[in-house]
Each structure stands twice: as C-alpha cells, then as structure tokens.
Amino acid sequence: MNYEILDNITDYIEFLREAGYSIVLSCFNPVLEEYLPVLLKYEPHLPAVCSYLKANANVNNNCFSNKEKLKTSTIPKPYYSCCWAGIEEYIIPIADLNNRICLVHISGYCGKMPQSEYLSKKLEMKLGAQFKKVYSQLSSDVPDMKKAMTVTTPLKYMFYELYQECIASSVRTDGTADIYPAVLRYINDHYAESINIANIAEALNYSTSYIRYIFSKKSTKTIGKYINSVRLNHAANLLKFTERTITEIAFESGFHNSNYFSTAFKKYYGLSPCQYRIKFQKNV
C-alpha cells in the first residue's frame, strides 16, 4: 500500500473541510479495495441534515437509492444538482480515460435551485420542525464551478496516481475478493442502525462464520470493532462540523445510549465528546 499518497489525500480533504468545504467521496473503483477502510471514512455526508436523514428509518432508503443510482450513472463531467431531500452539491468525477476512480462531492448547500426548495418543503411536511431546523443550517453561499474545480483538482492528481499504482500491482483473485468490500460498504451504509454480523451475513447471503472468516483474513479488527470505529469516526465529524447536541450525535451515529457513547468516544479518542469539540474549535 502507498501510505504516502493515501495520507496526502486524507490530509488534503481534512484541510478543505476545515476551510469550510464539505468534501466527501463516493463510488470507488473496485481496484481501490485495499484502501477502502480509510477511504470509506470520507463517504458519509457532513451536513447535519444528512446525518439526521440517514438515521431516520422512515426515509433513509431514499439516501441508499440515490447512492445506488450514482454508482450506475455515467457522469462525464462535473455538475451541480440536488438530492431527493433538496440538498444541493457539486458532483465531480475523477476518472482515468473512461474508468471512474471515484466521485468527489462538495455538499451542504441550498437556495440555488428552485427544485431544491420544492423538495425540501415537501419533506418538511412529512418530517416536521426537526427537519426544517437542520435543513436551515445549509449554506446559501454556493461557490462557483471554477472555484469547486480549483479546490478539488489536487485530489484528481492524487487519486490518479493511487489508481495507477493499484492497477500496476493488481493480481487475479478468487471469487471471495468482492465479499470484504461488500461488508465494508454495508457497515458504512448502515452504521446508524442496530447492526451486527448476523445482519450483515443475511444481507449478503452468506453464513456468519464465513463473513467472520473473510473479514479476519483482510482486517486486523473484528467486525464489531470496525463497526464501532465507523460510528465513532462519524460522531467525530459531527462534533467538528455541525452544531448537533451530544445526544443527537450519539443517536445518529448508531449509539442509542448517550452515556455509553460518551464512554466509548473517550476510550477511542482520549477526550470526551465535549472536550473533542472544544479542542477542534480552538484549532480552527
């Protein structure tokens, strides 16, 4: 693995986030499999409204459907659009010729597209005041396409280099190669829910023992510890980039007891959620 390029990618994403750009990644090329445990940390959208919707079992299937459509869509050039909930974003494809490497999103906007207002009002009628509150936190200060391309161009070159190295070092594998990334993606899609290895095995149509075996071959963590790390990473991002309360963050990250969440967070990061938020705000 080329940790130097990977570190450059993640450091630059963190830099852009701290500069106010809600950067996320999605739709990774399968050749990047060995980097997925790190890259998938940057897949969940950062705005509070996105976290709220993903944790809402009544509507989160729309988020999953939107994501699946992106995977199969042909996206030849960057564009500005809005999702089913009226959240606006830039979607910028990174590709090597016709081979998509990944998509880069700059999200968290509203007010530029008439369609987004219609969709958000429609959803507000269904979900009420809480949705209205988090949707109102989106920014109407939308950067132009030139700026969006300028800030994401370095990612294009870094991902291109990473992709070329993966292609050069790729080897043929047996049919089990797709299972591990499928497990990672399932966890990163459903971390806000009460999931365990039995849920994952059922969703992927394998036995729990086989899923556990495949995961242990590829990862130094157990599935339970990996689920916990995904949840805590999402919680850390919410603490840094939103004004959600500790209780709201706990719930939206898959912890249904805020006291347990605070204990787990401090054990993982060495700081309580409140201390972590204060430290980040001082450093920005």
C-alpha positions as CSV (number, residue, x, y, z in Angstrom):
1,M,0.0,0.0,0.0
2,N,1.2,3.5,-0.8
3,Y,0.5,5.2,2.6
4,E,2.2,8.4,1.4
5,I,-0.4,9.1,-1.3
6,L,-3.2,8.0,0.9
7,D,-2.1,10.3,3.7
8,N,-1.8,13.2,1.2
9,I,-5.4,12.5,0.1
10,T,-6.8,12.4,3.6
11,D,-4.7,15.4,4.8
12,Y,-6.0,17.5,1.9
13,I,-9.6,16.5,2.5
14,E,-9.3,17.5,6.1
15,F,-7.7,20.8,5.1
16,L,-10.6,21.5,2.8
17,R,-13.1,20.6,5.4
18,E,-11.5,22.9,7.9
19,A,-11.6,25.6,5.3
20,G,-15.4,25.2,5.1
21,Y,-15.8,22.8,2.1
22,S,-18.0,19.8,2.9
23,I,-15.9,17.3,0.9
24,V,-17.0,13.7,0.7
25,L,-16.1,10.8,-1.6
26,S,-18.2,8.0,-3.2
27,C,-18.4,5.3,-5.8
28,F,-14.9,4.0,-5.5
29,N,-13.4,1.9,-8.3
30,P,-13.0,-1.8,-7.1
31,V,-9.3,-1.6,-7.8
32,L,-9.0,0.6,-4.7
33,E,-10.2,-2.2,-2.4
34,E,-7.2,-2.3,-0.1
35,Y,-7.7,1.4,0.6
36,L,-11.4,1.2,1.4
37,P,-11.1,1.0,5.2
38,V,-9.6,4.5,5.1
39,L,-11.5,6.0,2.1
40,L,-14.9,5.0,3.3
41,K,-14.4,7.2,6.3
42,Y,-14.9,10.1,3.9
43,E,-18.1,8.8,2.4
44,P,-20.8,10.0,4.8
45,H,-22.1,13.5,4.0
46,L,-21.2,16.0,6.7
47,P,-24.2,18.4,6.9
48,A,-26.4,17.9,10.0
49,V,-29.4,17.3,7.8
50,C,-27.7,14.4,6.0
51,S,-26.9,12.7,9.3
52,Y,-30.5,13.3,10.5
53,L,-32.0,11.7,7.4
54,K,-29.6,8.8,7.3
55,A,-30.6,7.9,10.9
56,N,-34.3,8.2,10.1
57,A,-35.6,4.7,9.2
58,N,-38.7,6.2,7.6
59,V,-36.8,7.9,4.8
60,N,-33.2,6.7,4.7
61,N,-33.9,4.2,1.9
62,N,-34.0,7.3,-0.3
63,C,-30.4,8.0,0.6
64,F,-29.4,4.5,-0.3
65,S,-31.3,4.6,-3.6
66,N,-29.7,7.9,-4.5
67,K,-26.3,6.4,-3.9
68,E,-27.0,3.3,-6.0
69,K,-28.1,5.5,-8.9
70,L,-24.8,7.4,-8.7
71,K,-22.9,4.1,-8.9
72,T,-24.5,3.1,-12.2
73,S,-24.8,6.6,-13.7
74,T,-22.5,7.9,-16.4
75,I,-21.1,11.2,-15.2
76,P,-18.8,12.6,-17.9
77,K,-18.2,16.0,-16.3
78,P,-18.8,17.9,-13.1
79,Y,-22.2,19.2,-12.4
80,Y,-24.4,20.9,-9.8
81,S,-27.5,19.2,-8.6
82,C,-29.7,18.4,-5.6
83,C,-30.7,15.1,-4.0
84,W,-34.2,13.8,-3.2
85,A,-34.2,15.9,0.0
86,G,-33.3,19.2,-1.7
87,I,-29.7,19.3,-0.5
88,E,-27.5,20.8,-3.2
89,E,-24.0,19.8,-4.1
90,Y,-21.3,19.6,-6.8
91,I,-20.5,16.1,-8.0
92,I,-17.1,15.9,-9.7
93,P,-16.0,12.7,-11.4
94,I,-12.3,11.6,-11.2
95,A,-11.5,9.2,-14.0
96,D,-8.7,7.6,-15.9
97,L,-9.9,7.8,-19.5
98,N,-13.4,6.1,-19.2
99,N,-12.6,4.3,-16.0
100,R,-14.2,6.1,-13.0
101,I,-11.9,6.2,-10.0
102,C,-14.3,7.9,-7.6
103,L,-16.7,10.8,-7.2
104,V,-15.9,13.9,-5.2
105,H,-18.8,15.8,-3.7
106,I,-18.9,19.4,-2.3
107,S,-22.1,19.3,-0.4
108,G,-24.2,21.3,2.1
109,Y,-25.9,24.0,0.0
110,C,-29.4,25.2,-0.7
111,G,-31.2,28.1,-2.4
112,K,-29.6,28.0,-5.8
113,M,-32.0,25.5,-7.5
114,P,-35.8,26.0,-7.5
115,Q,-36.2,22.2,-7.3
116,S,-34.4,22.0,-4.0
117,E,-36.9,24.4,-2.3
118,Y,-39.8,22.3,-3.6
119,L,-38.3,19.0,-2.4
120,S,-37.3,20.3,1.0
121,K,-40.8,21.8,1.6
122,K,-42.4,18.5,0.6
123,L,-40.2,16.6,3.0
124,E,-40.8,19.2,5.8
125,M,-44.5,18.5,5.6
126,K,-43.6,14.8,6.3
127,L,-40.9,15.2,8.9
128,G,-41.8,18.5,10.6
129,A,-39.9,21.0,12.6
130,Q,-36.7,18.9,13.2
131,F,-36.1,18.6,9.5
132,K,-36.8,22.3,9.0
133,K,-34.2,23.1,11.7
134,V,-31.4,21.1,10.3
135,Y,-32.2,22.0,6.7
136,S,-32.0,25.7,7.6
137,Q,-28.4,25.1,8.6
138,L,-27.3,24.5,5.0
139,S,-25.3,27.3,3.3
140,S,-26.7,29.5,0.6
141,D,-23.2,30.8,-0.2
142,V,-22.6,28.4,-3.1
143,P,-19.1,28.6,-4.7
144,D,-19.0,28.8,-8.5
145,M,-17.9,25.9,-10.6
146,K,-14.5,27.4,-11.2
147,K,-13.7,27.5,-7.5
148,A,-15.1,24.0,-7.0
149,M,-12.8,22.7,-9.7
150,T,-9.8,24.6,-8.3
151,V,-10.1,23.2,-4.8
152,T,-10.7,19.6,-6.0
153,T,-8.1,19.4,-8.8
154,P,-5.2,18.3,-6.4
155,L,-7.4,15.3,-5.4
156,K,-7.8,14.4,-9.0
157,Y,-4.0,14.1,-9.5
158,M,-3.5,12.2,-6.2
159,F,-6.3,9.7,-6.9
160,Y,-4.9,9.2,-10.4
161,E,-1.5,8.3,-9.0
162,L,-3.1,6.0,-6.4
163,Y,-5.2,4.3,-9.1
164,Q,-2.2,3.8,-11.4
165,E,-0.3,2.1,-8.6
166,C,-3.2,-0.2,-7.8
167,I,-3.6,-1.2,-11.5
168,A,0.2,-1.9,-11.7
169,S,0.1,-4.1,-8.6
170,S,-3.3,-5.8,-9.1
171,V,-3.4,-9.6,-9.2
172,R,-6.1,-12.0,-10.1
173,T,-8.0,-13.3,-7.1
174,D,-10.7,-15.9,-6.4
175,G,-14.4,-15.1,-6.1
176,T,-14.1,-14.1,-2.4
177,A,-12.4,-10.8,-3.4
178,D,-15.7,-9.0,-3.6
179,I,-17.1,-10.1,-0.2
180,Y,-14.8,-8.0,2.0
181,P,-15.5,-4.6,0.3
182,A,-19.2,-5.6,0.3
183,V,-19.0,-6.0,4.1
184,L,-17.3,-2.6,4.5
185,R,-19.8,-0.9,2.3
186,Y,-22.8,-2.4,4.2
187,I,-21.4,-1.3,7.5
188,N,-20.7,2.2,6.2
189,D,-24.2,2.4,4.8
190,H,-26.0,1.1,7.9
191,Y,-23.8,2.2,10.9
192,A,-26.7,4.4,12.3
193,E,-28.8,1.2,12.6
194,S,-28.5,-1.6,15.1
195,I,-26.4,-3.9,13.0
196,N,-24.2,-6.9,13.8
197,I,-22.6,-9.8,11.9
198,A,-25.9,-11.7,11.6
199,N,-27.5,-8.7,9.8
200,I,-24.5,-8.4,7.5
201,A,-24.4,-12.1,6.7
202,E,-28.2,-12.1,6.0
203,A,-27.9,-9.1,3.7
204,L,-25.1,-10.6,1.7
205,N,-26.4,-14.1,1.7
206,Y,-23.5,-15.8,3.5
207,S,-23.2,-17.5,6.8
208,T,-22.0,-15.6,9.8
209,S,-19.0,-17.9,10.2
210,Y,-17.9,-17.3,6.5
211,I,-18.3,-13.5,6.8
212,R,-16.2,-13.6,10.0
213,Y,-13.5,-15.7,8.3
214,I,-13.3,-13.4,5.3
215,F,-13.1,-10.3,7.4
216,S,-10.4,-11.8,9.7
217,K,-8.3,-12.5,6.6
218,K,-8.4,-8.9,5.4
219,S,-8.6,-6.8,8.6
220,T,-6.7,-6.5,11.9
221,K,-10.0,-5.6,13.6
222,T,-13.0,-7.7,14.4
223,I,-16.3,-6.8,12.7
224,G,-17.6,-5.4,16.0
225,K,-14.6,-3.2,16.5
226,Y,-14.8,-2.0,12.9
227,I,-18.5,-1.1,13.3
228,N,-17.6,0.8,16.4
229,S,-14.8,2.7,14.7
230,V,-17.1,3.7,11.8
231,R,-19.6,5.1,14.2
232,L,-17.1,7.0,16.3
233,N,-15.5,8.5,13.2
234,H,-18.9,9.8,12.0
235,A,-19.5,11.1,15.5
236,A,-16.2,12.9,15.5
237,N,-17.1,14.6,12.2
238,L,-20.5,15.7,13.5
239,L,-18.8,17.2,16.6
240,K,-16.3,19.1,14.4
241,F,-18.6,20.3,11.6
242,T,-22.1,20.6,13.0
243,E,-23.9,22.0,16.0
244,R,-25.8,18.8,16.8
245,T,-26.1,18.0,20.5
246,I,-24.2,15.1,22.1
247,T,-27.4,13.1,22.4
248,E,-28.4,13.7,18.7
249,I,-24.9,12.8,17.6
250,A,-24.9,9.6,19.6
251,F,-28.2,8.5,18.1
252,E,-27.3,9.5,14.5
253,S,-24.0,7.6,14.8
254,G,-25.7,4.3,15.9
255,F,-25.4,4.7,19.7
256,H,-28.8,4.6,21.4
257,N,-27.4,5.4,24.9
258,S,-25.6,8.8,25.2
259,N,-23.7,7.7,28.3
260,Y,-22.3,4.6,26.6
261,F,-21.4,6.8,23.6
262,S,-19.5,9.3,25.7
263,T,-17.6,6.4,27.4
264,A,-16.8,4.7,24.1
265,F,-15.8,8.0,22.5
266,K,-13.4,9.0,25.3
267,K,-11.8,5.5,25.2
268,Y,-11.2,5.8,21.5
269,Y,-10.1,9.4,21.2
270,G,-8.8,10.1,24.7
271,L,-11.2,13.0,25.1
272,S,-14.9,13.3,26.0
273,P,-17.2,14.5,23.1
274,C,-17.4,17.9,24.6
275,Q,-13.6,18.2,25.0
276,Y,-13.1,17.0,21.5
277,R,-15.4,19.6,20.1
278,I,-13.8,22.4,22.1
279,K,-10.3,21.3,21.1
280,F,-11.2,21.3,17.4
281,Q,-12.9,24.7,17.6
282,K,-9.8,26.2,19.2
283,N,-7.6,24.8,16.5
284,V,-9.6,26.1,13.5
